[in-house]
Amino acid sequence: MKATAIAHKDYTIARIDDRVYSAFLEHLGRAIYTGIYEPDHPTADKNGMRGDVAQLVRDLNIPYVRYPGGNFVSAYNWEDGVGPRDQRPVRLDLAWHTSESNQVGVHEFADWCDTVGTKMMLAINLGSRGLDEARNFVEYVNGPTGSYWGDLRKKNGRAEPFDCRLWCLGNEMDGPWQVGHKTAEEYGRLANETAKALRAFDKSLELIVCGSSNSDMKTYPEWERIVLEHTYESVDHISLHMYFANRNKHPGNYLALNHKLDRYIETVASTINLVKANKRSKHQVYISFDEWNVWYHSNEQDRAILAGNEGWPHAPRLLEDVYNFEDVLQVGCILNTFIRRSDSVKIACIAQLVNVIAPIMTDPMGAAWRQTIYYPYYFASIFGRGTALNLAVTCPGYDADVADNVPYLDISGVHDEEGGTVSFFAVNRHPTEVLDLSLSLQGFGAQGRVIDHQVITHPDLFAVNTAVNPMNVAPKQGAGAIVEDGALKLGLPPFSYQVIRVALT
C-alpha cells in the first residue's frame, strides 16, 4: 500500500510550545507515595524521593508538572501540606475514597521538580473553597517575606518565593462527580473574580480556567462559551481533558479516536474565537489540554475501593493501567494531534506520570520501569520541539465509528531550525499491510540524510512491559529509510510507530 506526503519548509502550522510535553501528578493511588516518594527505598534521596524514578522522569525533559490534582484538589486544604511533617493532619479524600497523610506538600513537590528539571503548574481548590483561600495559596507560594504568608513560608524552610507561573483555577468543575460542582454561570463568575484577585497580586501569572471534562458532557460546548464570557479577559488558557479506551477490543475504532480529539480541539478553538469576536477583544486565549491518556485497563479492579468497600486505605493501587503495544500506537496518534494543533494547544499534560495511568511504573521497595507508552512520549518530547509542519498527506483509509475515511497513516512533522533537522512521527494503523511512504522534502535546501530511525512494533498487540521483562515492547533501530531525489522513502510495518529524523545538509 502506498502513501505520499509533502513537507515544505514554508508551509507551517505554528511554533510548538514546549509545554505541550508536560505531565500531571495527583495525590491519587500510588502516584506520590511509593511513586515519586518512598523514604525507605534504596535509591531515595535525603528528601525521601526515589532516585530511580527521578532519573526516568529526568530523561523525558518535562517542562511542567501539574499538581496536586485532579479531582483530589477540589476538597484539598493546601495548608495541610506545609509545616513540620509530624504535625500534618491525615485527611479523608472524598474524590478517591482514600486517606491522605500530607507527607508530601508544595515544599516537597517543588524540591522534587528542581531535582528532575521541571517546573510546577499548581491547581487551586475552587470546589470546597473559594477566592480567599486561592489568593492565600498564591501569596504563600510566590509572595515576598515581610508579609504574613511569605514569612510563614520562610518559617517552613523556604525564604525565597517558589515563583510558580502557571495556575489552574479548579478542576473539572463541570463534572457532577466533582466536590463543589458548579454550573457554568456559577463557576465562570467565581473563576473571574478569583483571576482578578490573583492578577491584583501579580498580573504576569498565567491562569487556566476549567473547560469541559470531556467532549461527551451534556454541557459541552456551551460550558466553554459561558465560562469564557465571564473570564475571557482575565485568563490565558482554558483546560480540556480526554481519556481513550478500547472497550470493544476493536483496534481500528480505537486507533481512530484521535479524530474525535481533533474535533474537540477544533470546536473549543472556534468557541474561543467566537467569544473573542463578541467581546471585540485583542486578547488571545489558548487551550491547556492538561489531562490526557489511555485509561480503561484498570477500571474493573478499582471498583471496590472507589465504592468505599475497602474503607479509607492510604496509597492503594488505583488506576494502575498496564499498557500494551496497542496503546503505543494510540499515544503516538494523540501526540501527533497535539503537534498538528499547535496553533491552539499550548500546554498538554499526560495523566499521570507515575503508577496512576502512567508511563512509569514502580514496585514498592523494588524496581521502576518504563511502560510501553513511555517511548512515544519520550520521542515527541525530545525531538518534537520546533515548528509544526503542515503536511499534505495522501493515503488510503477506512471507516471507523468516530469518522469515515480515517487514513492508515497518521503522521506529524517538526522542523528544528536551530538543530538543522526535520523529525517525523508516524503510525501505520493498518493491521496487515506495509505502507510504502514517499515524503517529498521541499524548500529545505540541499539534500538531507537520515540520522535516526526508531521503530516500535510487536507481533502481539497486547504485549506489555513488566518489572521482570521491562524491554518487551521497546524501540529498535529501523532499516531502509533513505532520502533520495529530495524525498524521504521508507516502508512502515503494519501496526507500527516510528520516528525518523533527517539532517538538512
N, C-alpha and C positions, 0 to 999 in steps of 0.2 A: 504494500500500500504506500502511495506517495503523498508527501506533504511538502508544500513550499511556503516560504516566508521571506519578507523583505525587512531588513533593518537599515534605516537611513539615519545618519548622524543628526540631521536637522529635523527629523520627524519624532518629536519627543512629547511626553505627557507632562512631566514635572520633575523637579529635583526631589528625590526621595528623602523624606525626613528620617534621620537615623532612628528616631524614637518609635518607628514602626516595628522595630525588633525588640521592644520592651517586654516585660513579663509581669507576673502577678503572684503575690504570696498572701494567703489569708490565714487567720487563726482558725483552721479547719482541719480535722483529722490529724495527720502526721506531717503537714506541710512545714510547721515550725518545730514542734517537739519530736525529736528523732528524725527530723528532716534536715533543717539547717542547724538546729540547736540540739546538742546532746553532750552535756559536760563530761560524761564518763566515757565517751568514745575515745579509742586510742589516738585518733587524729585531731581531737578537739584542741582549739587554741585556748588562750588564757581567758577568753570571754565565753567559753563553752560552745563555740561554733565549730561544726565538723569541717576539718581541713579537706577531706576527700570531696565533699560536696562543693565546698568553696572553689576548688580547682575546676570542677566540671562546669560550674557557673561562670567562672572567670574566662574559660575558653570560649564561651558564647558571645562575649563582648556585648553584654546587655546594657543599653543606655539608661533605662529607668526600670524600677520595680514598684508596682502599685501595692499598697499595704494600708491597713490591716484587713481589709475586706472590700467588696463582697458582702453577702448577707450578714456576716458577723458584725460589720461596723454599725448596723442600724440599731443596735442596743448596747454599743460599746462605750464605756467611760474611759477616755484616754488617760485620765488621772490615775486609774488603777495600775497602769504600766510604767509608772515613774516612781522614783524614790527607792529606799532600801528594799531589796528583794524579799527579805524575811518579813517585811511589813505589808507586802502587797496582798490584796484580798483574792480569794478564789471566788469566781463568779460562775453562775449558770448561764450558758449561752443558749438562748432560745432558738437561734437560727438552725443549729445543727444538733441540738439536744445533747450537749456535752458540757463538761466543766472546763473552765479556763483558769490556769494558775497565775497568769500575768507575769511569769518569769522573764518573758521577752516583751519589751515595750519599745517606745520610739528611740530611746537611747541605744539599746542593744541592736535594734534594726539598723539604725544609722551607722553604727560601728561596723556591722556586717557589710553594709553597702560599700563602705570605704575599703574593706578587705577584698571584695570581689570586683571592685572597679565600676560600680553603678551608682545611680542617684535615686533618691526617694521620690515617689509620687504618692502623696498621702491622701487618704479618704476621710471625710468628715461625717460624723453621725448627724444626719438630718431626719432620722426616723423617730427615735425616742427623745431626741434633744433638739436644740434649735440654734438661733443666731448667737446667743451669748456664749454658749459652750464652744461654738465654732471659732469665734474670734479669740477666745482664751487659748484654744489649742494652737492657733496660728501664731499668737503672740508668744506662747511658750516655746514653740519651735524656732521662730525667726526673730523674736524681739530682742532689744538690747538689754544688757544689765543696767541696773539703776531703776528698773521698773519691777513690779511685783512678779510677773511671770518670768521675766528674764533672770531675776535673782533666784527664783525657785529652780530654774534650770541649772543655774550655776551651783546652787546648793546640792543638786543631784548629780554633779560631776562634769558639767559642760558649760563653761563660761561663754564661749563663742556661739553665736547662733548657728543652727543647722543649715539655714538658708535653703529650705525646700521651696522650689519654684512652682511645682505642679500640685494642684489641689482639686480633689473630686468632691463636688457638693452633694454628698449622699451616694446611695447605690440602689439601682433598680426600684426607684420609688413608684413606678407604675405597677409593680407586682403586688397582688393581694397577699402573697406569702411574706411580704416584707414587713418587719416590725415598723410601725409608723407609716404604713402605706397611705398615700395621698392621691387625690385627684390631680389632674394636670393643672387646674387652676390653683389649688392649694399649694402644690409643690412649686409651681412657677413663681408665685408671689414670695414664698419663703426663700427660695433659691436666689431670687433677685435681691431681696433685702440683705441676705447673707453676703452675697457677692459685693454689694455696695459697701457693707461694713468692712469687708476684707480689703477692698480697694482703698478705703479711707486709711487703712493701716499701711498698705503697700500697693500702689497702682500697677506695679510691674509683675505681680503674680499672674500665672496662667491658671484660669479657672475652668473647670469641666462640669457641665450641667448634665443631669441624667436624661438620656433618651429612652427608647424602648428596650425592654429586656430581651425581646426577640421580635422577629417580624410576623409572628403568628398572634401577637397580642391583639385583642379586640380594639384597643385604643390606638393602635398604630395605623397610620402615621399622624393622626390628629393630635396625639400626645406631643409629638415634636413641634407641631405648629403652635399649639397653645403655650407650651413651656418657653419656646423661643420668642413668642410675642411678649412674654413677661421679661425675659432675661437677655435679649439679643445684644444690647449694647454693653452688658455687664460681664459677659463670659467670652471665652475664646474657643471652646470646643463643646460638642455635645457627644455623649457617650452612647455607644451601641454595643450589644452583646449578642453572640450567637454560638450555639454548640451544634455539633454534627454527629449523626448517628446512622448506623446501617441496621436498623431493627428487622428489616425483612430479608436480610442477607442477600441483597441484590447488588453486586458490585457496580453495575452500570448506573443505576439510580443513585447509589451512594456517591460515586465519583463525579456526578453532575451537580452536586449540591452547592458548589461554589457559584453556579449560575444564580441560585436563589440569593446567595450572599451579595453578588454583584448588583442584583435588582434592589436589594435592601439599601446598599450604599447609595445607589443612584437616586432612589426615592427620597432618602433623607437629605442628600445634597441638593435635590430640587426644592425640598421644603425649606432648607436654609436660604436658598436664593429667593424663594417666594417671600419669606419674612423680610429679608434684606430689602427687596424691592418695595414691599408695602411700607417699610419704615424709611425709605429713601436714604439708606444708611451707606456709609463708606466702609464700615467695619466688616470684616470677614470672619465668620465662624467656620471652624473645620470639624472633622469627625475624629473622635478618640474611640477606636474600637478596642476598649480596654478589658474585654473578656472574649476569648475565642479558643476553641479547641474541639477535638473529638471527645465526646462524653456519652457513653451508654453501656460500656462493658461491665461496670460495677454496680449498676442500678439495683439489681436483684439482691446482692449481698448487703446493700446498705439499708434495706428496708427496716430491719428490726431496730437499729439504732435511731434512725430518723423518726420512727413511730414512737420512740420513747420506751420501748420494751426492755432496753438494757440499762435503764437508769440514766446516770449522768457521767459516762466514762470520760477520762482525760486522754486526749490524743489517741482515739481509737483509729483503726483502719477504716477510712471513709473515702469514697470517690477514688479508689485506687485502681483506675483503669490500667490493665496490662495491654499495651498497644501492640498491634501486629503489623505485618508488612503492608497490608491494605491501607492502614492508617498513614503510612509514609506517603502514599500517593495522594491521600486526601489533604494532608497538611501541606504538601507541595502545591496543590491546586489553590488552597486558601492563601498561601503566601504569594503566589503569582497574582491572585486577585488584588491583594493589597498593593503590590507593586504597580499593577495596571491602573489602580485607583489612587495613585499617589498625589493627584491633584486635590483630592478631597480628604483622604485619610492621612493624618499627620502623626498620630500615635496609635499603636496597637499593642496589646499585652496578651501573650499566650497565657492561658489559665489552666493550671497554675504551673509552678516551676519545679517543685519537689514533691514526690509521693502522691499528691492530690491532682488527678488528671494532669500528669506532668511528664516532661521529657526525661526527668531524672528520678530514679527510684533508690531507696535505701532499705537496708535491714538494720534494725536496732542493734547497736554494738557490732555491726557487721559491715558488709560491702556497700558501696554505692556504684550504680552503673547507668549507662545511657539506655533509655528506652529507644525503640525504633524511630520514633518521631523526632528524637534529638537531632538527627542528621539533616533533614531538610531545613529545620530551624537554624541549625549551625551554618549551613552553606549560605542561606539567604542573609543571615546577619553578617557574616564575614565578607561575602562577595557581592551582596545586593545593595551596596551603597554607591550612590552616584545619581545619574539621571535615567529615569524610566523611558525606554524607547517605545514608540507607538508602532508595533509590528503589524504588518499586513500578512495575514495567515490564510492559506487555502488548504483545506484538509477535509476528507470525508468525515461524516458524523453519524450519530444515532439519536433516536428519540428516547427521552427519559421522562420520568414523572414530572420533574420541575421545568423541563424545557425540551423543545424539539431541536433536532439537528445539532446536538452537542458535539463539537469536534473531538475526534480521538486525541488530537494533540492539544495540550494545554501548555502554553509557553509564555515566558516573560523575558525581557532583555534589559540589561542595565549597563550604561556607559560610564565608566570611571575615567574621566578625562585626566585627572591627576596621575592615576596609575597607568594610563595608556592601555586600558583593557576594555573589552566588552564581555559580559557574562550572561549566559542564557541558562534558564532553569526550565526544564522540560519534563512533562509527564505524558507517557503514552497510556491512554485509557483502554486501548484495545486488548482483549484477553488473549488473543492468539496470533496476531499479525505484527510483524516488524513494520515500523513506519520509516520509510526512507525519506529523510529530510534534506532538502536543499534550501539553505538560508542565505539569501543574497545580502552581502555587506556593501552598502553604498554610502559614499560621502566620507568615509573614514581615512582616505588617503591610500597609502601603499598597501601591498599585500599583507595580510595578517597570518598568524600562525597559532595553532592550538597549543596552549601551555599547560592545560589541565583538563581532564575529563574524568569525572567521577560518576559511577553508576550504582544505583541501588535496585536490585531485583532479587527475586526468590521464587522457587517453584511452588511454594505454599503461601497463599495469601494470608493465612492465619498464623504464620511463623512469628515468634516473639523472642525478645531478649530476656534473659534471667541472670541472677547472680552467678549461677553455675555456667551459663553459656551466654555471656554478655555481648558476643560478637556474631550471634547467629544471623541477625539482619544488620548489615553494615555496608558502607560504601566500598567499592572496589574500583581499581583503575580501569577506565574504559579503553576501548581499542577501536581504531578505524576512523576516528574523527579527523578530518583534514580541511584546510582552506585551499580551495582550488578554483582558479578562474573567478576570483572575487566572491566565492560563496563557501559557506561552511557546509560540509556534507558529512552525514553520518546516518547510521541505522539505529533507531530507538527500539530496543527489545519490547515485546509485549509486556504490559503491566510493569512499567519501569519509571523510575525517577532518575534524572541526571542533571549535572551541572557541567557546562562546557565553557571554558574561558579562553578567549582569543586575545593575544597580544597584538596591538596595532603597530606594526613596524614600518 
